[in-house]
Amino acid sequence: MRILFLTIAICMSTLLLAQPPIVIPLWQDGAPNSNGLTGTEGDMTVYPARKPNSITIIMCPGGGYARLAIDHEGHDMAPWMNSLGITYVVLKYRMPNGHREVPLSDAEQAIRLVRQHAAQWNVNPQKVGIMGASAGGHLAASLATLSESRDTRPDFQILFYPVISMESGSTHGGSRENLLGKEPSRDVVHNYSLQNRVTAQTPPAFIMLSADDDAVPPANSIDYFIALQRNKVPVSMHIYPTGGHGWGFRDTFIYKRQWTDELEKFLRLL
């Protein structure tokens, strides 16, 4: 009975810390580019924290650059993030459909919008992070490594079992084809293999994955970790022995308590 009352109390306190979400179109006046698809405009759902700690996290769900796993790699994390005082944003980015610049432009716009609303949401425009899972991890790491403007570069990055490389044999085939096409040039493959794009200006990273991931080889995260270390970028990486791919915020992942605890520690040090 005591456990039941404790569980109810935790749920009630989490609800009290949450505020109604706000859905904001990414491009009020129309996007500057097109993926050739209709009815697929991007938007972002903002979950403001009732007691914000100044941090904002923008989440890019995975889905192989073909769809979005927007619940367990997106909206389901909102109550937990809000309970930490984090203003949490779920990004519904457009699929590339042969136009590789489209997802990154949506992610850049999302971070612009967060910084523009920083005073309204009581957050720090210099504590805006990007988070992503699987192909969404590739998008998050793209924002961290490819954005040339300070306005669109995140202040930190959090990656769940990310696709990093676009090299044959180490990438996720579906993500590569959907983003770069069937026969991308060597230069394009190199430029979108993000371990090649890390510099000393790349923001600090938190990376987590399972050693038995047979969808996105662990070498993706390991090579990125090495590139970050080589450039003296602070990085924390956590490899769990089992779990496969795509666990997101699911309770069925037996190391959920471990990754949430470690991520909280990382965020406290920002």
C-alpha positions in Angstrom: 0.0 0.0 0.0 2.8 2.4 0.8 4.4 1.7 -2.6 1.0 2.5 -4.3 0.7 5.8 -2.4 4.3 6.7 -3.3 3.7 5.9 -7.0 0.6 8.0 -7.0 2.4 10.9 -5.3 5.2 10.8 -7.8 2.8 10.8 -10.7 0.9 13.7 -9.2 4.0 15.7 -8.7 5.1 15.1 -12.2 1.8 16.3 -13.6 2.0 19.4 -11.4 5.4 20.2 -12.9 4.0 20.0 -16.5 2.3 22.7 -18.5 0.1 22.4 -21.6 2.3 21.8 -24.7 2.6 24.4 -27.4 2.8 23.4 -31.1 4.7 25.8 -33.2 5.1 25.6 -37.0 8.7 25.7 -38.0 8.2 27.9 -41.1 5.4 30.4 -40.6 5.9 31.9 -44.1 6.9 28.7 -45.8 10.1 26.7 -45.8 13.1 27.9 -47.8 13.4 24.5 -49.4 11.1 21.6 -50.4 11.3 17.8 -50.1 8.8 17.4 -53.0 6.1 16.1 -50.6 2.9 17.8 -49.8 1.2 18.0 -46.4 4.4 17.3 -44.5 5.3 20.6 -42.9 7.5 20.5 -39.9 6.6 21.7 -36.5 7.8 21.5 -32.9 5.9 20.6 -29.7 7.2 22.6 -26.8 6.7 21.2 -23.2 7.5 24.2 -20.9 8.7 23.3 -17.4 6.7 24.8 -14.6 9.9 25.5 -12.7 12.5 25.9 -15.5 16.1 25.4 -14.7 17.1 27.4 -17.8 18.0 24.3 -20.0 16.1 23.4 -23.2 16.5 20.1 -25.1 15.2 19.6 -28.6 14.6 15.9 -29.4 14.9 14.5 -32.9 13.1 11.1 -33.0 14.5 8.3 -35.2 12.9 6.4 -38.0 15.6 5.9 -40.7 14.9 9.3 -42.4 11.7 7.8 -43.6 9.3 8.2 -40.6 9.4 9.3 -37.0 9.3 7.2 -33.9 7.8 10.2 -32.2 6.3 8.6 -29.1 8.9 6.5 -27.3 11.7 8.6 -28.9 9.8 11.8 -28.5 6.7 12.8 -26.5 7.0 10.0 -23.9 10.0 11.7 -22.4 8.3 15.0 -21.8 7.0 14.5 -18.2 10.4 13.2 -17.0 12.2 16.1 -18.7 9.8 18.6 -17.1 10.3 17.0 -13.7 14.0 17.9 -14.0 13.1 21.5 -14.8 13.9 21.1 -18.5 11.9 22.8 -21.2 11.5 20.0 -23.7 10.9 20.2 -27.4 9.9 17.4 -29.8 10.9 18.2 -33.4 8.8 16.9 -36.2 11.3 17.4 -39.0 10.5 16.8 -42.6 11.9 13.7 -44.4 14.6 14.3 -47.0 12.9 12.4 -49.9 16.1 12.9 -51.9 16.7 16.4 -50.6 19.4 15.9 -48.0 19.4 19.6 -46.8 15.8 19.5 -45.6 16.1 17.8 -42.2 19.1 19.9 -41.1 17.3 23.1 -42.1 14.4 22.1 -39.9 16.7 21.4 -37.0 18.5 24.7 -37.5 15.1 26.5 -37.5 14.0 24.8 -34.3 17.0 26.0 -32.4 16.5 29.5 -33.8 12.9 29.5 -32.6 13.9 28.3 -29.1 16.5 31.1 -28.8 14.0 33.6 -30.0 11.5 32.5 -27.4 14.1 32.2 -24.6 12.8 35.2 -22.5 9.2 34.0 -22.9 9.9 30.5 -21.8 12.4 31.6 -19.1 15.3 29.6 -20.5 18.9 30.4 -21.2 19.6 30.8 -25.0 23.1 29.5 -24.3 21.9 26.3 -22.8 20.0 24.8 -25.7 20.9 21.2 -26.5 20.0 18.9 -29.4 19.1 15.2 -28.7 18.4 12.5 -31.2 17.9 8.7 -31.6 19.2 6.5 -34.4 18.7 8.5 -37.6 17.5 11.4 -35.4 20.9 11.0 -33.7 22.5 11.6 -37.1 20.4 14.7 -37.5 21.4 15.9 -34.0 25.0 15.3 -34.6 24.7 17.0 -38.0 23.5 20.1 -36.2 26.4 19.8 -33.8 29.0 19.4 -36.5 27.7 21.0 -39.7 26.0 24.2 -38.5 28.3 27.1 -39.5 26.3 29.8 -37.6 26.5 30.3 -33.8 22.8 31.0 -34.0 22.1 27.4 -34.9 24.9 25.5 -33.2 23.6 23.7 -30.1 25.3 24.1 -26.7 25.4 20.3 -26.1 24.3 17.1 -27.8 22.7 13.9 -26.5 22.7 10.9 -28.8 20.8 7.6 -28.4 22.4 4.8 -30.5 23.1 7.3 -33.3 23.8 6.8 -37.0 27.0 8.7 -37.5 28.8 7.2 -40.5 27.4 7.1 -44.1 30.1 4.7 -45.2 29.0 1.3 -46.6 29.5 -1.5 -44.1 29.2 0.7 -41.0 26.1 2.8 -41.6 22.4 2.0 -41.4 21.5 1.3 -45.0 18.0 2.7 -44.9 19.1 6.0 -43.3 21.9 6.4 -45.9 19.7 5.8 -48.9 16.8 7.9 -47.6 19.2 10.8 -46.9 21.8 10.6 -49.6 20.1 8.6 -52.4 21.1 5.3 -53.9 24.5 6.2 -55.3 25.9 9.2 -53.4 29.3 10.5 -54.4 32.4 9.9 -52.3 32.5 13.5 -51.3 28.9 13.5 -50.1 29.4 10.2 -48.1 32.5 11.7 -46.5 30.8 15.0 -45.6 27.8 13.3 -44.0 30.0 10.8 -42.1 30.0 13.0 -39.0 33.1 11.6 -37.4 34.9 13.4 -40.1 33.3 16.8 -39.3 34.2 17.1 -35.6 36.3 20.1 -34.6 37.3 21.8 -31.4 34.1 23.9 -31.7 31.8 20.8 -31.6 29.7 21.0 -28.4 30.0 18.5 -25.5 28.3 15.1 -26.1 26.5 12.4 -24.2 26.3 9.1 -26.1 24.5 5.9 -25.1 24.0 2.6 -27.0 23.8 -1.1 -26.6 26.7 -3.4 -27.5 24.4 -5.8 -29.2 22.8 -3.3 -31.6 22.6 -5.1 -34.9 20.7 -2.2 -36.7 23.3 0.6 -36.2 26.8 -0.8 -35.5 28.3 0.4 -32.3 31.3 1.5 -34.3 29.3 4.6 -35.3 29.3 5.8 -31.7 32.8 4.7 -31.0 34.3 6.4 -34.0 32.5 9.6 -33.0 33.7 9.3 -29.5 37.3 9.0 -30.7 36.9 12.0 -33.0 35.5 14.1 -30.1 38.3 13.0 -27.8 40.9 13.8 -30.5 39.5 17.3 -30.7 39.4 17.7 -26.9 35.6 17.9 -26.9 34.1 16.8 -23.5 32.2 13.5 -24.1 30.5 10.9 -21.9 29.7 7.5 -23.5 27.7 4.6 -22.0 27.6 1.2 -23.7 25.1 -1.2 -22.2 25.7 -5.0 -22.8 22.2 -5.7 -24.1 19.1 -4.0 -25.4 19.5 -3.9 -29.1 18.3 -0.9 -31.0 15.4 1.6 -30.6 14.7 1.4 -26.9 14.2 5.2 -26.3 12.2 5.8 -23.2 10.7 2.3 -23.0 10.5 0.7 -19.6 11.4 -2.7 -21.2 15.0 -1.5 -21.6 16.5 -3.0 -18.4 19.2 -0.2 -18.2 16.7 2.6 -18.3 17.4 3.6 -14.7 21.1 3.7 -15.5 20.9 5.9 -18.5 18.5 8.4 -17.0 20.6 8.7 -13.9 23.8 9.3 -16.0 22.1 11.8 -18.2 20.8 13.7 -15.2 24.4 13.9 -13.9 25.6 15.2 -17.3 22.9 17.9 -17.4 23.7 19.0 -13.9 27.2 19.9 -14.9 26.2 22.1 -17.8 
